Amino acid sequence: MNRIERILEFLKASPEDNFLKHALALEYIKIGENAKAETLFTEILTASPDYIGSYYHLAKLLEAGGNQEAAISWYEKGMAAAKAAGDQHSYNELQSAWEDLVY
């Protein structure tokens, strides 16, 4: 059984587990299933806007796909969420990626 199949099995038992959804999205990126990854990241952040780690990956995915406007928006949402959570490391990482894209 490959990693995607294993994660999908775990998700059957815990369908709302953001860690598993995030891991699955990263696996989809590895095989070029970017639309599936984008859907999962968006689902995570819609349901749990405090799941800070997914902002960076979603924005990077959108940026790589040429959707700079959406990427900027997600970086900004992620910076706001990280700031609200007191997560300076994630804030700095998101801000750096945002600055690289904007400037």
Secondary structure, 3 states (H helix, E strand, C coil): CCHHHHHHHHHHHCCCCHHHHHHHHHHHHHCCCHHHHHHHHHHHHHHCCCCCHHHHHHHHHHHHCCCHHHHHHHHHHHHHHHHHHCCHHHHHHHHHHHHHHHC
